[in-house]
């Protein structure tokens, strides 16, 4: 008998929208490019929506930070991330690209939430910074995150049908994010 909870039935994998989009950082003089597929391989199948949120936030913030950085190159291990969003998909994507978790430059801070935006949008805030600059990515209010998704994830006891539906909602959110340019997912402040 396994001690692990049953894993919900996952929907069949679907093609990733915009598979060629990359995130670029530098380490020890080497350019490192990461795709969404790279982030999913690192994270695993659990939270594709969270991975997509981090990928979009990075896609929005990294070019802006690079433009403010001497030489236009962002050093991977100088990027700091602060967010009220504690999801493992986002954390893993940020870790792969920036190594901020292992470098102790990643912080989940509930006080950064924006409750005035409502329960669906409040925690989708990502502050990325380097020594030279800081920007905050705030999720646009464009139906990217469905209220149903927030309600179902917050429900303590879920039926097998609800768990299966949650997996579908995760992929639908992933697709809504990845089908858009990051500037149409996250607004920048700072």
C-alpha positions in Angstrom: 0.0 0.0 0.0 1.5 3.4 -1.0 1.7 6.2 1.5 1.3 8.8 -1.3 -2.1 10.3 -2.2 -3.5 9.2 -5.5 -2.4 11.3 -8.4 -5.3 12.8 -10.4 -5.7 11.6 -14.0 -3.8 14.0 -16.1 -5.2 15.1 -19.5 -3.3 14.1 -22.6 -0.3 16.4 -23.2 -1.2 19.2 -25.6 1.2 21.2 -27.8 2.9 24.1 -26.0 1.9 27.5 -27.5 4.9 29.5 -28.8 7.5 26.8 -28.2 10.4 28.8 -29.5 10.1 31.7 -27.0 13.2 31.8 -24.8 14.5 33.5 -21.7 18.1 34.6 -21.7 20.5 35.1 -18.8 24.3 35.0 -18.5 26.6 33.0 -16.2 30.4 33.1 -16.2 30.4 34.6 -19.7 28.1 32.0 -21.1 24.7 32.8 -22.5 22.0 30.5 -21.2 18.6 30.3 -23.0 15.6 28.6 -21.5 12.3 27.6 -23.1 9.0 26.8 -21.4 9.7 23.1 -22.2 13.0 23.4 -20.2 11.1 24.8 -17.3 8.5 22.0 -17.4 11.2 19.3 -17.6 12.8 20.8 -14.4 9.4 21.2 -12.6 7.6 18.1 -13.8 3.9 17.8 -14.7 2.3 19.2 -11.5 1.7 22.9 -12.0 2.0 24.0 -15.6 0.0 27.2 -14.9 2.5 28.3 -12.2 5.4 27.5 -14.5 3.7 29.6 -17.2 3.2 32.5 -14.8 6.9 32.6 -13.9 7.9 32.2 -17.6 5.7 35.1 -18.6 6.9 37.3 -15.7 10.5 36.5 -16.5 9.7 37.2 -20.2 8.4 40.6 -19.2 11.0 41.6 -16.6 14.3 40.2 -18.0 14.4 42.5 -21.1 13.6 45.5 -19.1 16.2 44.7 -16.4 18.8 43.9 -19.1 18.2 47.3 -20.7 19.1 48.9 -17.4 22.1 46.8 -16.8 25.6 47.7 -18.0 26.3 45.8 -21.1 22.8 44.6 -21.4 23.5 41.2 -19.9 21.7 39.9 -16.9 23.9 37.8 -14.7 21.8 34.8 -13.6 23.0 34.7 -10.0 22.4 38.4 -9.4 18.6 38.3 -10.0 16.4 38.5 -6.9 12.7 37.5 -6.8 10.2 38.5 -4.2 6.5 37.4 -4.5 3.4 36.6 -2.4 2.8 33.6 -4.8 4.0 30.4 -3.1 3.2 28.0 -5.9 5.8 25.3 -6.7 5.5 25.7 -10.5 6.5 29.3 -10.4 9.2 28.6 -7.8 10.8 25.9 -9.9 10.8 28.0 -13.1 12.4 30.9 -11.3 15.0 28.5 -9.8 15.9 27.0 -13.1 16.4 30.4 -14.8 17.9 32.4 -12.0 19.1 29.9 -9.3 17.5 32.4 -6.9 16.1 29.7 -4.6 19.4 27.9 -3.9 21.1 31.3 -3.9 18.8 32.6 -1.1 17.5 35.4 -3.4 14.0 34.1 -3.7 11.4 35.1 -1.1 7.7 34.4 -0.7 6.3 37.3 1.2 2.5 37.3 1.8 2.6 41.1 2.5 3.4 41.8 -1.1 -0.1 40.5 -2.1 -2.6 43.1 -3.4 -5.9 42.2 -1.8 -7.6 45.2 -3.3 -7.3 43.4 -6.7 -9.5 40.6 -5.4 -8.8 37.0 -4.5 -8.1 35.9 -8.1 -5.4 38.5 -8.9 -4.0 39.4 -5.4 -1.0 37.0 -5.3 0.1 37.3 -9.0 2.8 39.9 -8.2 6.5 39.2 -8.9 9.2 41.7 -8.1 12.5 41.0 -9.9 15.6 43.0 -9.2 19.4 43.2 -9.8 21.9 45.6 -8.3 21.0 48.2 -10.9 17.2 48.0 -11.2 13.9 46.6 -9.9 10.6 45.9 -11.7 7.4 44.5 -10.5 5.2 42.3 -12.7 1.5 42.5 -12.0 -0.9 40.2 -13.7 -3.3 41.9 -16.1 -7.0 41.6 -15.4 -7.8 39.8 -18.7 -9.3 36.6 -17.5 -6.0 34.8 -17.5 -6.7 33.2 -14.2 -10.3 31.9 -13.9 -12.2 32.5 -10.7 -13.2 28.8 -10.9 -9.5 27.8 -10.7 -8.9 29.9 -7.6 -12.1 28.6 -5.9 -11.2 24.9 -6.7 -7.6 25.1 -5.6 -8.7 26.6 -2.3 -11.3 23.9 -1.7 -9.8 21.6 1.0 -11.5 18.3 0.0 -11.8 17.6 -3.7 -13.6 14.7 -5.4 -11.8 12.7 -8.1 -13.9 14.6 -10.7 -12.8 17.9 -9.3 -9.2 16.9 -9.2 -9.4 15.8 -12.9 -11.2 19.1 -13.8 -8.4 21.1 -11.9 -5.8 19.4 -14.1 -7.7 20.7 -17.2 -8.0 24.2 -15.7 -4.2 24.2 -15.2 -3.5 23.5 -18.8 -6.1 26.0 -20.0 -4.4 28.7 -17.9 -1.0 27.6 -19.3 -2.3 28.0 -22.8 -3.9 31.4 -22.1 -0.6 32.7 -20.8 1.7 31.2 -23.4 -0.5 32.2 -26.4 0.2 35.9 -25.5 3.2 38.1 -25.5 4.4 38.5 -21.9 3.5 42.2 -22.2 -0.1 41.1 -22.6 0.0 38.9 -19.5 2.0 41.1 -17.0 2.1 44.9 -16.6 5.4 46.3 -15.4 5.8 48.8 -12.5 9.1 50.4 -11.7 
